[in-house]
Amino acid sequence: MVAAARELPASGYALEVDGRLKAEFATRDGAKSGAEELKKRFPMLRIRIYDAETKTREEV
């Protein structure tokens, strides 16, 4: 069984955890605070914020 891949959002921001999209946010501040909280709880994860407008990723 193969898991369905999540598509990149057309607008807003998304959290990418170890290369997989996990959550979407309307604002950058929301995505940043979610990423920081997740990083505090699980420091070994690779967490990036995907910006749909510029199609870029930012390491947290």
N, CA, C and O atoms as a MOPAC input file, in Angstrom:
PM7 MOZYME 1SCF
protein

 N      0.83600 1    -1.16400 1     0.00000 1
 C      0.00000 1     0.00000 1     0.00000 1
 C      0.89000 1     1.24100 1     0.00000 1
 O      1.83600 1     1.32700 1     0.78300 1
 N      0.59600 1     2.18400 1    -0.86000 1
 C      1.38700 1     3.40300 1    -0.98900 1
 C      0.56200 1     4.57300 1    -0.46800 1
 O     -0.60500 1     4.72700 1    -0.82900 1
 N      1.16800 1     5.39300 1     0.37800 1
 C      0.48400 1     6.56100 1     0.91800 1
 C      0.36800 1     7.63600 1    -0.15800 1
 O      1.28000 1     7.81200 1    -0.96500 1
 N     -0.72900 1     8.33700 1    -0.16600 1
 C     -0.93800 1     9.41100 1    -1.13200 1
 C     -0.05400 1    10.60200 1    -0.76100 1
 O      0.01800 1    11.00000 1     0.40100 1
 N      0.60500 1    11.15400 1    -1.75600 1
 C      1.46000 1    12.31100 1    -1.52900 1
 C      0.59800 1    13.56900 1    -1.47000 1
 O     -0.30100 1    13.75200 1    -2.29000 1
 N      0.87600 1    14.43500 1    -0.49400 1
 C      0.15500 1    15.70200 1    -0.39900 1
 C      0.73100 1    16.66300 1    -1.41300 1
 O      1.94500 1    16.72300 1    -1.61000 1
 N     -0.13500 1    17.40700 1    -2.04800 1
 C      0.31100 1    18.39600 1    -3.02600 1
 C      0.72000 1    19.68600 1    -2.31400 1
 O      0.25100 1    19.98600 1    -1.21600 1
 N      1.59600 1    20.42800 1    -2.96000 1
 C      2.01000 1    21.71000 1    -2.41300 1
 C      0.82400 1    22.66900 1    -2.45000 1
 O      0.06400 1    22.66800 1    -3.41800 1
 N      0.65400 1    23.48300 1    -1.41400 1
 C     -0.48000 1    24.41000 1    -1.38900 1
 C     -0.32100 1    25.50600 1    -2.43700 1
 O      0.79800 1    25.88800 1    -2.78200 1
 N     -1.44000 1    26.00500 1    -2.93900 1
 C     -1.42300 1    27.07200 1    -3.93900 1
 C     -1.26600 1    28.43700 1    -3.28300 1
 O     -0.81000 1    29.38600 1    -3.92100 1
 N     -1.64200 1    28.54000 1    -2.01300 1
 C     -1.49800 1    29.80600 1    -1.29600 1
 C     -1.18800 1    29.51400 1     0.16500 1
 O     -1.44500 1    28.41600 1     0.65800 1
 N     -0.63600 1    30.50300 1     0.84800 1
 C     -0.32400 1    30.34700 1     2.26200 1
 C      1.02100 1    29.68100 1     2.49200 1
 O      1.94400 1    29.79900 1     1.68700 1
 N      1.10500 1    28.97700 1     3.61300 1
 C      2.35000 1    28.36300 1     4.04800 1
 C      2.08200 1    26.93600 1     4.49800 1
 O      0.96100 1    26.60200 1     4.88000 1
 N      3.11000 1    26.09400 1     4.45300 1
 C      2.97400 1    24.71100 1     4.89600 1
 C      4.21800 1    24.30700 1     5.67500 1
 O      5.31600 1    24.80800 1     5.43100 1
 N      4.02400 1    23.39000 1     6.61400 1
 C      5.14800 1    22.82100 1     7.34900 1
 C      5.57700 1    21.54000 1     6.66400 1
 O      4.76500 1    20.65800 1     6.38400 1
 N      6.85600 1    21.45700 1     6.40200 1
 C      7.44000 1    20.26300 1     5.81200 1
 C      8.31100 1    19.61200 1     6.87900 1
 O      9.28700 1    20.20100 1     7.34200 1
 N      7.94900 1    18.39600 1     7.26200 1
 C      8.67000 1    17.67900 1     8.31800 1
 C      9.33400 1    16.45800 1     7.68700 1
 O      8.65800 1    15.56700 1     7.17300 1
 N     10.65800 1    16.43000 1     7.73300 1
 C     11.43100 1    15.34400 1     7.12700 1
 C     10.99800 1    15.07600 1     5.68600 1
 O     10.87500 1    13.92400 1     5.27000 1
 N     10.77000 1    16.14600 1     4.93300 1
 C     10.44800 1    16.02900 1     3.51200 1
 C      8.98900 1    15.77900 1     3.18300 1
 O      8.64300 1    15.62500 1     2.01100 1
 N      8.12500 1    15.73500 1     4.18600 1
 C      6.69700 1    15.49100 1     3.94400 1
 C      5.86900 1    16.65600 1     4.47300 1
 O      6.12900 1    17.16300 1     5.56400 1
 N      4.87500 1    17.07800 1     3.70200 1
 C      4.00300 1    18.15700 1     4.12900 1
 C      3.06400 1    17.65500 1     5.21800 1
 O      2.42400 1    16.61400 1     5.07200 1
 N      2.99200 1    18.40400 1     6.30200 1
 C      2.19100 1    17.96200 1     7.44100 1
 C      1.05600 1    18.91200 1     7.80000 1
 O     -0.00400 1    18.44500 1     8.21700 1
 N      1.22700 1    20.21500 1     7.65800 1
 C      0.18800 1    21.16000 1     8.07300 1
 C      0.25700 1    22.39400 1     7.19300 1
 O      1.31900 1    22.74900 1     6.68100 1
 N     -0.89800 1    23.05000 1     7.02100 1
 C     -0.96400 1    24.28100 1     6.23700 1
 C     -1.41500 1    25.42200 1     7.12800 1
 O     -2.21200 1    25.23500 1     8.04800 1
 N     -0.89000 1    26.61900 1     6.84000 1
 C     -1.20700 1    27.81500 1     7.61200 1
 C     -1.50700 1    28.96000 1     6.66200 1
 O     -0.97000 1    29.01300 1     5.55500 1
 N     -2.36300 1    29.87700 1     7.09300 1
 C     -2.71400 1    31.03600 1     6.27800 1
 C     -1.63900 1    32.12100 1     6.36000 1
 O     -1.42100 1    32.85700 1     5.39800 1
 N     -0.96700 1    32.21900 1     7.51400 1
 C      0.02700 1    33.27600 1     7.70700 1
 C      1.40400 1    32.69700 1     7.99700 1
 O      1.54100 1    31.56500 1     8.46000 1
 N      2.41900 1    33.50200 1     7.71200 1
 C      3.79400 1    33.08400 1     7.98000 1
 C      4.04300 1    32.97500 1     9.47700 1
 O      4.74200 1    32.06900 1     9.93100 1
 N      3.46600 1    33.90700 1    10.25000 1
 C      3.64500 1    33.87700 1    11.70500 1
 C      3.07500 1    32.59400 1    12.30200 1
 O      3.67400 1    32.00800 1    13.20400 1
 N      1.92400 1    32.16000 1    11.80500 1
 C      1.32700 1    30.91500 1    12.28700 1
 C      2.20400 1    29.72200 1    11.98100 1
 O      2.39700 1    28.84600 1    12.82400 1
 N      2.73900 1    29.69300 1    10.76300 1
 C      3.61700 1    28.59200 1    10.36100 1
 C      4.90600 1    28.60500 1    11.17700 1
 O      5.39600 1    27.55300 1    11.58700 1
 N      5.44700 1    29.78700 1    11.41100 1
 C      6.69500 1    29.91900 1    12.17400 1
 C      6.50600 1    29.45300 1    13.61700 1
 O      7.34400 1    28.72300 1    14.14700 1
 N      5.41500 1    29.86700 1    14.25200 1
 C      5.19300 1    29.46000 1    15.64100 1
 C      4.91700 1    27.95900 1    15.73300 1
 O      5.35800 1    27.30800 1    16.68000 1
 N      4.19400 1    27.40700 1    14.76300 1
 C      3.96200 1    25.96600 1    14.74700 1
 C      5.25100 1    25.19000 1    14.56000 1
 O      5.46200 1    24.15900 1    15.19900 1
 N      6.10500 1    25.68200 1    13.69100 1
 C      7.38700 1    25.02300 1    13.43200 1
 C      8.29600 1    25.08500 1    14.65900 1
 O      8.95500 1    24.10100 1    14.99400 1
 N      8.33300 1    26.23200 1    15.32400 1
 C      9.18700 1    26.37600 1    16.50500 1
 C      8.71500 1    25.47800 1    17.64400 1
 O      9.53100 1    24.87900 1    18.34300 1
 N      7.40500 1    25.38400 1    17.83100 1
 C      6.86300 1    24.51200 1    18.88500 1
 C      7.20200 1    23.05300 1    18.59600 1
 O      7.59000 1    22.31200 1    19.49900 1
 N      7.05700 1    22.64500 1    17.35000 1
 C      7.36800 1    21.27200 1    16.96600 1
 C      8.85700 1    20.98100 1    17.13200 1
 O      9.23500 1    19.89500 1    17.57300 1
 N      9.70200 1    21.94800 1    16.77900 1
 C     11.14900 1    21.79000 1    16.89700 1
 C     11.58300 1    21.67700 1    18.36600 1
 O     12.52400 1    20.94800 1    18.68100 1
 N     10.89500 1    22.40200 1    19.26400 1
 C     11.19900 1    22.30100 1    20.69200 1
 C     10.88300 1    20.90800 1    21.21800 1
 O     11.64400 1    20.34600 1    22.00600 1
 N      9.75900 1    20.35400 1    20.77900 1
 C      9.34100 1    19.03600 1    21.25600 1
 C     10.15100 1    17.90800 1    20.63600 1
 O     10.42100 1    16.89700 1    21.28500 1
 N     10.54200 1    18.08900 1    19.35800 1
 C     11.26900 1    17.04400 1    18.63000 1
 C     12.45300 1    17.67000 1    17.89200 1
 O     12.37500 1    17.88300 1    16.68200 1
 N     13.54900 1    17.96800 1    18.59900 1
 C     14.67800 1    18.68200 1    17.98400 1
 C     15.38800 1    17.90700 1    16.87800 1
 O     16.12800 1    18.50300 1    16.09600 1
 N     15.18200 1    16.59800 1    16.79400 1
 C     15.87600 1    15.82000 1    15.78000 1
 C     15.20600 1    15.91100 1    14.40000 1
 O     15.79900 1    15.49300 1    13.40500 1
 N     13.99300 1    16.44600 1    14.32800 1
 C     13.28700 1    16.53400 1    13.05100 1
 C     13.84300 1    17.66500 1    12.19100 1
 O     14.31000 1    18.68600 1    12.69500 1
 N     13.77900 1    17.45500 1    10.89400 1
 C     14.13600 1    18.51500 1     9.94600 1
 C     12.84000 1    19.19900 1     9.55100 1
 O     11.99000 1    18.60200 1     8.89100 1
 N     12.69000 1    20.45400 1     9.95600 1
 C     11.44700 1    21.19000 1     9.73200 1
 C     11.73100 1    22.40500 1     8.86000 1
 O     12.64500 1    23.18500 1     9.12700 1
 N     10.91900 1    22.54600 1     7.80600 1
 C     11.03400 1    23.69200 1     6.91300 1
 C      9.65400 1    24.28800 1     6.67300 1
 O      8.64500 1    23.58600 1     6.73200 1
 N      9.62100 1    25.58500 1     6.40200 1
 C      8.37900 1    26.27700 1     6.07900 1
 C      8.37200 1    26.52400 1     4.57300 1
 O      9.30100 1    27.11500 1     4.02200 1
 N      7.30200 1    26.05900 1     3.91600 1
 C      7.14800 1    26.25000 1     2.47400 1
 C      6.25200 1    27.45700 1     2.23300 1
 O      5.14500 1    27.52800 1     2.76800 1
 N      6.72500 1    28.40300 1     1.43300 1
 C      5.96300 1    29.59600 1     1.06600 1
 C      5.40200 1    29.37200 1    -0.33600 1
 O      6.16200 1    29.28700 1    -1.30100 1
 N      4.07900 1    29.27600 1    -0.45400 1
 C      3.44400 1    28.96300 1    -1.73000 1
 C      3.57700 1    30.11000 1    -2.73700 1
 O      3.64300 1    29.87000 1    -3.94300 1
 N      3.61700 1    31.34300 1    -2.25200 1
 C      3.69400 1    32.48900 1    -3.15700 1
 C      5.03000 1    32.53700 1    -3.88800 1
 O      5.07000 1    32.73000 1    -5.10300 1
 N      6.12600 1    32.36100 1    -3.14900 1
 C      7.45700 1    32.42800 1    -3.75400 1
 C      8.01100 1    31.05400 1    -4.11200 1
 O      9.05400 1    30.93900 1    -4.75500 1
 N      7.29000 1    30.00400 1    -3.68300 1
 C      7.70200 1    28.62000 1    -3.93600 1
 C      9.10000 1    28.32400 1    -3.37900 1
 O      9.92400 1    27.68100 1    -4.02900 1
 N      9.34100 1    28.81400 1    -2.15400 1
 C     10.62400 1    28.59400 1    -1.48900 1
 C     10.41500 1    27.91600 1    -0.14300 1
 O      9.31000 1    27.90000 1     0.40000 1
 N     11.49400 1    27.36100 1     0.37800 1
 C     11.46800 1    26.71200 1     1.68800 1
 C     12.48500 1    27.38100 1     2.60800 1
 O     13.57600 1    27.76100 1     2.18200 1
 N     12.10900 1    27.51600 1     3.86400 1
 C     12.97900 1    28.14100 1     4.86600 1
 C     13.22100 1    27.13400 1     5.98800 1
 O     12.26900 1    26.62000 1     6.57500 1
 N     14.46000 1    26.85500 1     6.28100 1
 C     14.83800 1    25.93500 1     7.36100 1
 C     14.53900 1    26.56200 1     8.72000 1
 O     14.76300 1    27.75600 1     8.92000 1
 N     14.03800 1    25.76200 1     9.64500 1
 C     13.73700 1    26.25600 1    11.00700 1
 C     14.75600 1    25.67400 1    11.95900 1
 O     14.70600 1    25.94600 1    13.15900 1

